[in-house]
Amino acid sequence: MRQTALAMVHELARRDPRVLFIGSDLSPGVLKGMKEEMPERFFMEGVSEAYVIGMAAGMAMDGFIPYINTIATFLTRRCLEQICIDACLENLPLRLIASGGGLVYAPLGPTHLATDDIALLRPLPNMAIVAPSDAEEMRRLMEASLTWDGPLYIRLGKGGDPVVSRADAGFAIGRAILMRPANRVLIVSTGVMTSRALAAADLLDTIGCGVLHMHTIKPLDTEGLLTAAAGAELVVTLEEHTRIGGLGSAVVEALSDAGCLKPVLRLGLPDRFPEGYGSQDHLLELAGLQPPQVADAIHKALNR
């Protein structure tokens, strides 16, 4: 997914002279072709995220569209004030490409686990937040990013995630994609958790479990949510993020604001630092977020 995103930056830069790339202490060879082809629009800065956001904001004020890439925790926690004041207050077209959303960097510990990035950015006015499900959807998102008005946070998965998106479903920032219609249950998922939502729905085939892929957490597609959930007894949110302030919170807020008082089961990471050590899949299992565990939680919620 990251390779697709970065390759698209190079492709967009060939098409549009406003596009430039800023990396923060990335691996040698990242976007080597772009660096050689257009060195005047390729910048590799050090471990200085607050400075990078200020630098990008200044370039955006001069008419450029900066695409910035580093690890998600560094691109949110370390420079939150600059994102708020430099990017969001001025409503500038910064594209924050965040590598390792959620538990991707599990072996590196809490410093690299982006379990709160959505909650940090969602309250910021003008900020849009998108988490594509796979590399193919990432390609469609990057196309759409060029014309988006304002700052945009792009949450990347690990790469090699199963492709579950479909080109014929289209893609627009702020418009959810109904993967399966709901009968008794609707799962609303985002990012790479959509593949797990579909797998859980397969296990709940007799119940009639729908899946709504909410790739854009902000602005949330409230109309799409209400339409998809209209006939469901239970709405379930599934995210690789703390249950506080992420997709689940956004869905509950939207349903409440619309006067839709359906039961909601929010499945996400607990409000604590990981107590285990291992891979992304292992930590997801510890949090009860693998498909069989999701299906079991839904069964229990329906039978309360």
PLY file of the C-alpha trace (Angstrom):
ply
format ascii 1.0
element vertex 304
property float x
property float y
property float z
element edge 303
property int vertex1
property int vertex2
end_header
0.00 0.00 0.00
2.83 2.41 0.85
4.67 1.62 -2.38
1.48 2.30 -4.35
0.97 5.62 -2.55
4.53 6.79 -3.17
4.51 5.66 -6.79
1.32 7.68 -7.24
3.03 10.77 -5.79
5.62 10.48 -8.56
2.91 9.94 -11.17
0.89 12.92 -9.96
4.04 15.08 -9.91
4.62 14.27 -13.58
1.11 15.50 -14.36
0.95 18.52 -12.08
3.88 20.87 -11.40
2.34 21.84 -8.05
2.95 18.38 -6.54
6.05 17.89 -4.42
7.26 15.29 -1.91
8.69 15.73 1.58
10.00 12.74 3.50
11.08 12.72 7.13
14.14 10.49 7.61
12.91 7.72 5.30
14.84 4.72 4.02
17.52 5.22 1.36
16.14 4.88 -2.14
12.58 6.03 -1.38
11.22 7.63 -4.56
14.68 7.49 -6.14
13.18 7.96 -9.60
11.37 11.14 -8.60
14.50 12.47 -6.88
16.50 11.98 -10.08
13.79 13.23 -12.44
12.64 16.29 -10.50
15.08 17.03 -7.65
13.60 20.49 -7.19
10.38 18.88 -5.93
11.90 16.14 -3.78
12.92 16.90 -0.18
14.26 14.51 2.46
14.35 16.13 5.88
15.58 14.71 9.16
13.68 13.69 12.28
11.96 17.07 12.55
8.24 16.57 11.97
7.08 19.92 13.40
9.51 21.70 11.09
8.41 19.57 8.12
4.74 20.55 8.60
5.68 24.22 8.83
7.85 23.89 5.74
5.06 22.16 3.83
2.53 24.79 4.90
4.77 27.55 3.59
5.13 25.74 0.27
1.35 25.26 0.09
0.89 28.99 0.63
3.08 29.46 -2.44
0.74 27.28 -4.51
2.27 23.82 -4.15
0.54 20.59 -3.05
2.96 18.89 -0.64
2.73 15.14 -0.05
4.46 14.30 3.24
5.39 10.79 4.35
6.65 9.27 7.57
5.45 6.84 10.26
1.92 7.58 11.49
2.81 8.16 15.16
5.51 10.65 14.19
3.22 12.41 11.71
0.51 13.00 14.33
1.75 13.09 17.93
5.03 14.95 17.31
3.59 17.79 15.25
-0.06 18.09 16.26
0.15 21.82 16.98
1.69 22.55 13.58
-0.96 20.45 11.83
-3.68 22.35 13.67
-2.35 25.89 13.25
-0.25 25.73 10.07
-2.34 23.31 7.98
-5.90 23.23 9.31
-6.35 26.85 10.38
-5.20 27.99 6.94
-7.04 25.11 5.21
-3.97 24.25 3.15
-3.68 21.26 0.78
-1.17 19.20 2.77
-1.35 15.44 2.13
-0.15 13.52 5.19
0.75 9.98 4.11
0.97 8.05 7.37
2.82 4.74 7.20
1.83 2.04 9.67
-1.66 2.99 10.80
-2.87 0.93 13.75
-0.75 -2.05 14.81
1.38 -2.43 11.68
4.65 -1.80 13.51
3.71 -4.11 16.39
7.25 -5.51 16.93
8.59 -1.98 17.53
6.38 -1.31 20.53
4.14 1.60 21.69
6.33 4.33 20.17
5.35 3.05 16.71
1.75 1.95 17.30
-0.68 4.45 15.78
-3.71 3.49 17.82
-4.90 7.04 18.49
-4.07 8.93 15.29
-7.68 9.27 14.11
-8.79 10.51 17.54
-6.03 13.12 17.54
-6.91 14.52 14.11
-10.69 14.12 13.91
-11.52 17.19 16.04
-9.36 19.49 13.89
-11.49 21.72 11.62
-10.91 21.24 7.88
-8.97 17.96 8.33
-10.16 15.00 6.25
-9.18 11.45 7.24
-9.15 8.48 4.86
-8.09 4.85 5.43
-8.21 2.76 2.23
-8.73 -1.00 2.41
-5.98 -2.11 0.00
-3.45 -1.01 -2.59
-5.98 -0.77 -5.42
-8.21 1.55 -3.41
-5.11 3.50 -2.43
-4.52 4.20 -6.12
-8.04 5.59 -6.48
-7.65 7.67 -3.32
-4.41 9.21 -4.54
-6.12 10.22 -7.78
-8.87 11.90 -5.77
-6.37 13.59 -3.42
-5.06 15.91 -6.10
-8.25 17.96 -6.23
-9.29 17.74 -2.56
-9.68 21.17 -1.00
-7.87 21.27 2.34
-5.60 19.05 4.47
-5.89 15.28 4.10
-4.63 12.49 6.36
-4.06 9.19 4.52
-3.73 6.17 6.82
-1.71 3.34 5.32
-1.83 -0.36 6.10
1.11 -2.71 6.05
1.13 -3.61 2.39
0.24 -6.97 0.91
-3.25 -6.71 2.38
-5.90 -8.71 0.50
-7.60 -6.73 -2.24
-11.29 -6.49 -1.40
-12.15 -3.18 -3.08
-13.72 -3.06 -6.54
-13.02 -0.51 -9.24
-16.65 -0.61 -10.36
-17.73 0.63 -6.91
-15.98 3.91 -7.65
-14.26 6.11 -5.10
-14.95 9.56 -3.72
-13.60 11.08 -0.53
-16.50 11.32 1.90
-18.67 8.65 0.28
-18.87 5.20 1.91
-19.03 2.01 -0.16
-21.62 -0.66 0.61
-19.81 -3.97 0.20
-22.81 -6.12 1.24
-26.37 -5.10 2.11
-27.47 -5.66 5.68
-30.27 -7.79 7.03
-30.08 -8.09 10.83
-26.56 -6.69 11.25
-24.47 -3.97 9.61
-20.70 -3.88 10.17
-19.19 -0.45 9.51
-15.44 -0.81 9.02
-12.52 1.23 7.79
-9.05 0.62 6.37
-7.66 -2.90 6.30
-10.27 -4.02 8.84
-12.79 -4.13 6.00
-11.28 -7.41 4.78
-11.77 -8.81 8.29
-15.32 -7.46 8.38
-16.10 -9.34 5.17
-14.56 -12.52 6.60
-16.66 -12.15 9.76
-19.76 -11.57 7.63
-19.05 -14.87 5.84
-19.17 -16.60 9.23
-22.51 -14.90 9.94
-24.10 -15.88 6.65
-27.32 -17.17 8.23
-27.83 -13.86 10.04
-27.52 -11.66 6.99
-24.59 -9.42 7.90
-23.89 -6.39 5.74
-20.60 -4.50 5.43
-20.25 -0.75 4.88
-16.69 0.31 4.05
-16.31 3.75 5.60
-12.94 4.59 4.07
-13.45 8.26 4.96
-13.80 8.75 8.70
-14.05 12.50 8.24
-16.14 13.86 6.62
-18.32 10.89 7.59
-20.92 9.76 5.05
-23.91 10.09 7.39
-26.44 9.66 4.59
-24.78 6.45 3.41
-24.62 5.18 7.00
-28.30 5.83 7.69
-29.35 4.23 4.42
-27.24 1.11 4.98
-28.34 0.73 8.59
-32.05 1.40 7.99
-33.26 -2.20 8.35
-30.59 -3.55 10.68
-31.22 -4.58 14.29
-27.59 -3.98 15.26
-24.84 -1.69 13.97
-21.26 -2.87 14.60
-18.17 -0.71 14.13
-14.81 -2.39 13.52
-11.51 -0.51 13.59
-7.79 -0.97 14.23
-7.81 2.01 16.60
-8.78 2.77 20.17
-12.53 2.72 20.74
-12.22 6.31 21.96
-12.53 9.00 19.31
-12.24 6.90 16.16
-14.69 5.35 13.71
-16.95 3.94 16.43
-17.28 7.32 18.10
-17.99 9.02 14.76
-20.71 6.49 13.89
-22.41 6.75 17.29
-22.35 10.54 17.08
-23.82 10.50 13.57
-26.60 8.08 14.51
-27.41 10.04 17.66
-27.49 13.38 15.83
-29.91 11.87 13.30
-32.16 10.50 16.06
-31.41 6.92 15.06
-31.20 5.08 18.37
-30.14 1.63 17.18
-27.95 -0.58 19.39
-24.28 -0.15 18.47
-21.46 -2.60 19.22
-18.10 -0.84 18.99
-15.19 -3.20 18.33
-11.74 -1.69 18.52
-8.62 -1.57 20.66
-9.06 -1.29 24.43
-8.11 1.81 26.40
-4.66 0.61 27.41
-1.22 0.09 25.96
-0.67 -3.38 24.43
0.06 -5.97 27.08
1.47 -8.51 24.64
4.28 -8.53 22.13
4.25 -9.92 18.61
2.88 -9.35 15.14
0.00 -7.19 14.01
-2.22 -10.27 13.72
-1.24 -11.41 17.20
-2.14 -8.07 18.79
-5.42 -7.98 16.86
-6.19 -11.43 18.27
-5.40 -10.27 21.80
-7.87 -7.42 21.25
-10.56 -9.79 19.92
-10.54 -8.30 16.43
-9.92 -11.34 14.21
-12.93 -12.51 12.12
-14.01 -15.49 14.31
-13.83 -13.27 17.40
-15.80 -10.51 15.68
-18.47 -13.01 14.62
-18.66 -14.38 18.17
-19.04 -10.88 19.65
-21.88 -10.16 17.22
-23.65 -13.41 18.10
-23.44 -12.54 21.79
-24.72 -9.01 21.18
-27.74 -10.32 19.24
-28.56 -12.82 21.98
-28.44 -10.44 24.92
0 1
1 2
2 3
3 4
4 5
5 6
6 7
7 8
8 9
9 10
10 11
11 12
12 13
13 14
14 15
15 16
16 17
17 18
18 19
19 20
20 21
21 22
22 23
23 24
24 25
25 26
26 27
27 28
28 29
29 30
30 31
31 32
32 33
33 34
34 35
35 36
36 37
37 38
38 39
39 40
40 41
41 42
42 43
43 44
44 45
45 46
46 47
47 48
48 49
49 50
50 51
51 52
52 53
53 54
54 55
55 56
56 57
57 58
58 59
59 60
60 61
61 62
62 63
63 64
64 65
65 66
66 67
67 68
68 69
69 70
70 71
71 72
72 73
73 74
74 75
75 76
76 77
77 78
78 79
79 80
80 81
81 82
82 83
83 84
84 85
85 86
86 87
87 88
88 89
89 90
90 91
91 92
92 93
93 94
94 95
95 96
96 97
97 98
98 99
99 100
100 101
101 102
102 103
103 104
104 105
105 106
106 107
107 108
108 109
109 110
110 111
111 112
112 113
113 114
114 115
115 116
116 117
117 118
118 119
119 120
120 121
121 122
122 123
123 124
124 125
125 126
126 127
127 128
128 129
129 130
130 131
131 132
132 133
133 134
134 135
135 136
136 137
137 138
138 139
139 140
140 141
141 142
142 143
143 144
144 145
145 146
146 147
147 148
148 149
149 150
150 151
151 152
152 153
153 154
154 155
155 156
156 157
157 158
158 159
159 160
160 161
161 162
162 163
163 164
164 165
165 166
166 167
167 168
168 169
169 170
170 171
171 172
172 173
173 174
174 175
175 176
176 177
177 178
178 179
179 180
180 181
181 182
182 183
183 184
184 185
185 186
186 187
187 188
188 189
189 190
190 191
191 192
192 193
193 194
194 195
195 196
196 197
197 198
198 199
199 200
200 201
201 202
202 203
203 204
204 205
205 206
206 207
207 208
208 209
209 210
210 211
211 212
212 213
213 214
214 215
215 216
216 217
217 218
218 219
219 220
220 221
221 222
222 223
223 224
224 225
225 226
226 227
227 228
228 229
229 230
230 231
231 232
232 233
233 234
234 235
235 236
236 237
237 238
238 239
239 240
240 241
241 242
242 243
243 244
244 245
245 246
246 247
247 248
248 249
249 250
250 251
251 252
252 253
253 254
254 255
255 256
256 257
257 258
258 259
259 260
260 261
261 262
262 263
263 264
264 265
265 266
266 267
267 268
268 269
269 270
270 271
271 272
272 273
273 274
274 275
275 276
276 277
277 278
278 279
279 280
280 281
281 282
282 283
283 284
284 285
285 286
286 287
287 288
288 289
289 290
290 291
291 292
292 293
293 294
294 295
295 296
296 297
297 298
298 299
299 300
300 301
301 302
302 303
